[in-house]
């Protein structure tokens, strides 16, 4: 089952805590696109899109869309003062040169060592990997927002990914509807969990060994 909007927003709110003033941030589609809704209005963040925008603003009001202005997923966006436009070559050059402070992506699977598999399920048609490989490899910090299990209840955090990889040992932080994990020295550490779950439940739904942080915290929102 998919997550309801309230749960998705709680995950996005937790991810927003990783962003600080002045950062350049790239957001994937899905839950990551909700992150800007949870940033303080006083914070200056320049959102980057692979199709050639730096400085995306909120979604436009209905009827106010600009047909020439969209994000990498094709959805209408606005821009903030100081925004700039450029071709995709420049957009990817920014990524490859490490100019993206934080990238927040969805995923199909993540391994205990931080491998990312988020672009294809074999046998299913997809438009392509897009910018995921570059973002995973070159963003200064990579955060994954995803369901803890798939639609059948199988864990999505594994000892080793079974789906084709996007990049190896690239994930820094995983946020699910249950918990927040940090990859520390290629090991999975539980650092926080939502108040609606328990450590035992998290362990039962994670298909690899987990380290428990000494100062494990509970997220109460």
N, C-alpha and C positions, 0 to 999 in steps of 0.2 A: 504494500500500500504506500501511496505517496504521503508526504507530511502535510498537515493542515497549515494554513497561512500563519496562525499564531506561533506554532512550533518553528516554522521556517524563519519567522521574524526574530525569535529568540536566538536562533543560531546566528543570524545576520548581525544582531546586536552584539553578541559576544565577539564576532569577527571584527566589528567596528572598533573594539577596544584595542586592537593591534595597530590601528592607524593613528599617526600623530600629525600635527600641523606641518604643512609644507611638503608632504610626501607626494610622489607620483605613483599612482595606483592603477593597476589593470584588473578589471573584473570579468569573470566568465559569465555565461548565461545561467539562468535559473536562480537558485538561492543567492549566489554572490551579487546579483543585480539589486538585491534588497539592502545591501550594506549602506549605501549613501543615506538611506532614510533614517539611519541611527547615528549619524555624525552630528556634532554640535554645529549650529548655524554659524558660529564664530570661527570654525576651523576652516583653514584654506587647504584644500586637497585638489590636485590636478589629476582627473581621471583620464586615462589613456586608452585608446582603442586602436586595434591593429589596422583598421581601414584608414587611419590617418587623422585622428583628432586627439588633441591634448587640451583638456579643460571641459569635459562634458558636464552638463548640468542635469537637473531633474527631467523626467519625462514631460513633454509638452501637454498642455490641456487639449482635450478633444476639439478638433477643428483648427488648432493652432500649429499643427505639424508642418515642418518644412520638408518637402519631398526630396531635397538634396542633402539632408542632415540625418544621419542614422549611426548607430553603433555597429560593431563588428557582427552582431547577430541580426542586423537589418531592422532593428526597432528604432522608431523616432526618438531623438534626443534634443536637448537644448545645449547651449554652451554658456560658460561663465565669462565675465570680463577677463581678458588676457588669454583667452583660448586661441589655439592656432590650428591650421589645417596643413596637411602634407600628404605625400603619396605613401603607399604601403611600404615601399623600399625604405623610406626614412623611418616609418613606424617600426619596422622590424629591426632597422639599424639601432634604434634606441633600446630595444629589448636586448639585442645581442651584445651591445656594449655595456650592459648592466645598469642602465639608467632608470629601470623600474624598481622602486623601493619595495613594493609589496604587490604580489599577484594573488588573487583569490579565485580558485577554480573549483568546479565540481569534479566528481570522479566516480568511476565504476568500481575500482578497487585501489587500495593502498597496502603496501607490504610493511612489515614491522621495521624494515630498514629505510623506509621512505621512498620506495619505488612507486611510481605513479602509472596507473592504467586508466585512461579517461577518454579514449577516442573511438574505440570500436569494440563491438561484440561480433566475433566472426560469424559470417552468414547474413548479417543485417546491413542494409544499405546506409551509408553515411556520406555526407558531402566531403569529408576529408578531415585531416588532423587540424587544419587551421594553424593558429599560432601557439597551440598548446605545447609543442615540443620546445620552442624557443623560450616561452614564458617559464616552463618548468625548469629548464636548464640554466637560465640566465637571470631571472628575477632575484633580487637580493634576499627576499623572503617569500616562500611559497606556502600559502594556507589552503587547505582543502576543506570545503563545506559539502557534506554528503550524508545520506541516510546511513545509519549504522549497519543495517542489513538490506538485502535486496527484496524484491517483491515476493519472493518465496520464503523469506526469513533466513537466508544464508548470509553469514557474515561477509562484510565487504572489506574488513581489515584482516589481513591474512599474513601468515609467515612468509609466503611467496605468492605473488600475483599469478593467476591462471590465465588472465587475458593479456593480449599484446601490450607491451609497455609503451608509454609516452616518453618517459625518461627515468633513469635510475638514481636512487639516493638523492632526491631533490626536494621532498616534502619536509617542511619544518614543523607544521602544526596541522592537526586534524581536528575539526569540530563536527560532531554529529548531534543528533537530537538527544543523545544520552550523555556525552562526555567530551572533554577536550584532552587531546594527547599531544605530547611534544616528542619529536624524534631526537634523542640524546645519544650521541656516539653510536648511531645506527641501532639504537634500541628504543622500543616504544614505552613511553612513560605517561601514565595517567596523572594529570596535574589538576583537573577539575571535573566535577560532574554536576549535572542539573539536579535540583532538589527532588525531581519527580522519579528518580531512579536510585539504584544502589550499586555498590561496587560489585557485589555478587552477580547482579544482572548484566553489568557491563562485561565482566569476565566471561560469562556464559555465552555472550553474543559476539565475542571477539576470538578469531581463530589463530591466535598466537599468544606467546607469553607476554605479560604486561608487568612493567615495573610500576610501583605505586609511590608517588612523591611523598616525602615525609610531611610536607605541609599541604597535603591534599585539601582542596577547597571545594565548597558547595556553591553553585550558582543559583541564586534565589530570585530569579525574575522569569 
